[in-house]
Amino acid sequence: MKWFSKKRKRALVIGIDGVPHSLLDTFIKNGTMPKLNQILTQGFTLHSMNASLPEISSVSWTSFMTGVNPGQHGIFGFTHLQPASYKLHFTNSRDMRSPPFWQTLSKQGKLNKTLVINVPSTYPAFPIEGLLVSGFVAVDFEKAVYPSSYVPLLRSMNYIIDVEAEKARTDKKALYADILQSLSVRRKVFLDLFDREAWDLCVFCITETDRLHHFFFNEKESDTFEKPYRAIDEMTSDLYTAAKKKWGEDFLFMILSDHGFSLLEREVNLNAYLQKTGLLKLDPSKEYYEKIDSGTLAFAMDPGRVYVHYENRFPKGHVTLDQGRQIREQVKAMLSDLKAEDGTPVIYSIFEKEKIYQGPYLEQAPDLVCVPNVGYDLKGNMRKEEVFTSDIFTGMHTWNNAVLILPSHIKPESSMNIEFPAQVILDYFSS
């Protein structure tokens, strides 16, 4: 990638959580998002790219921030098991083992001030030359803002980290209203903060789309999607216009999503299946992953991560390293045979960790990562006894079909994934 300007470099990056390329392309072409369509005519191209493996926000956004794969940044899911135990640990920014690109650029003297707002998996907020407001999952607002001197301002603007998704169980109309309200507040906060300082890099993330898709994806062709996507069209256009007014024409502009989305047909409880096939033994007197009992050969964690029950990794594990290859092949064969009630194969592909991860944290990775066929959402629930179940969700993540909008002169890689945008940003500021 070549950049020719010698002026002070600046960049505006907008993340839209969970937006599929196919959906955004449709909304651009059918008039739902006319302002984004207008931006595209000014020298930008809409591309499709792959998410991380597994295809969840905690892994994908971390891969975006660091520009490296999970084997280097150390995040493989929203949760992992604590070393030599079955106790759950909810991953957070302290578990990230590679620096985000803005830290790298700041240390190199390429950035003066950076604004990062609502990027998932940045909680608790950590030091930055500028302002960082964490995205979900953030349990304490005070710890979600660095420096904390911005907390009163954000509270005065009624800023929230996330909507209450649990409302979907009792009042979907209320959740939908909250999504629209949150988008309105987020737009005002983004624009206000953008205007306050002489930022060099601004990274804004819109996460309401992920909530909309999880609970309303079966309504994507109705008016339910039109209001929020028109609001996002306004927001992205307002930010782009504000950047041009403040910085002039010469800056890097990018829009991306962290994964795609599709209609959900059935949730697939992999541990229920592994138990039925005899690969998983459970102790019913325990809870969660502490239910894993002696004799277990493999178990699963969300969303499609499979771990061989090695003796040197888990308290009740008995599989030796020499036996590991055989167990992997057995698990792959069992999962490849898994079919839905109508005979549709559930699994699209199964990746071995050595084929998709590289780096010092490879040993912490799941042994296998399963990618489902569209419509089948893989779960690691330890309580469900039935393999196929349904919940209130109507949409699910997909590994492919994520969004990347880039300046048209940048030629994407042939197998482009969520790590690529960071390289674009690093190259831009370093040229």
Steps between C-alpha positions, in 0.01 A plus 500: 500500500642839402409833651634817342397782734766642730248701703406414858320166484149456637248217487132438570399136553137399557413152620146367460467183702365194321397665173510253209640616167197370312257698718698824483536464124123458468425805715746710303346398169131519599518852641487421872851646544532776238770694684731202525438440132607858434818450705587192294492709183777718645772238459407210728419133437287254696671163554406176673744343746517217752473535875727335754478136599283459698271765355415696816550863596753447780736322261428699184527848652820399680640372170401833342662704779825306501522395136605150604336160541382355835816294532681832546243710687377220726120547479309195373149577630291700744599241759775253562584257777750606761829305477484144638133539596143503370425846642371755250687822440334782306767647277567875503756752381753379757512166318604664172865405439575719197468880491223672305624686195448841661744412779755383244465822301512719812825336615642558152411869525251473211196609705442791735143443617267206448126463563363144537132464585295184560730238348407166662753323722681820606370473858637591744621814325879525485741793456491680168633827364151641469167349604382139517139409582459123520236304313320192628550303719549787750355445847619822669463831318775661709748237384386529140640850445864613478575760612223496761467879478264442205251300708289801612475628143389162367244460778363848429437390139317184620759280336464125554734216407228264381125443491345241733472203264314296761195720436446286190367224726217713636450800271656503153331830416676662795834359388443629148419847638818486709705413191370806316554722803851367552589569137379858540706558814806330354489727194491812718783379722719395206460838331545697822819320599637512148467879503665553839863414426757496222487125452730315258309172511135439584353151534124487558299181533124458465381188683123543488498314168614179670207518741259581220620201299495250784139571592339636182686341208183324389362850434795628295285548190240705688490855637666371819843532339433820308499742796824387662684470170386845394628627836834330435507655152456843660762429766771379263434787262509758781831363626651492152382856432634620836837342424519672161410833660761459773780326311442581134480238228823317582433234765448125518135395524388146568183312602502139616300234680637220716295212352199430284149397601238256382158371593516247783317170453610298802742525789730198515622391844829333422555367851164323494611335176846413632335343804265293284795373296689403816779754455389710798430374853318729744463515876138620552576616854726781369433818303628644174834362382575349837251232392769355270584162647764230468478306176429809290686509171385842376268788588381820335482868587316778317483529206635177356832481685589139577767400752662160530501395867878480541652368821753781520240775450187409697463359855306189395654473155653167400573537127874490433667712234560186295127420512399856412515454124273196511248680724496799269421282202229321697340830601520634145330188367224517763432869436508455123220242541282742698181577309194708578154348532443540125831335414693821429868481603570737789874545457648684203867467592724394788838669545791365700666767709841465334341583163341829610708633790865590537677654795607454862147427624427212265495252788209690659292473184212257449618187322222528242286792384173409330329726248131412456288509192278805480213480747660277762639685801756293693482520880710370786218487754561241773140489623306419182419132450355533150731555206262729309318778683357845438511825696393861443780565251414522131845591366848348532858595415671380183871465436481646151311796354644769729533857369805706409477838325839631386641771275474357150875516435564239772491152355374244753669169562349195332411334832444818696387479862448722802877536559548683169355844593762551774774452243338763278499745793858420604624538143316827457647666809845352443543611138 
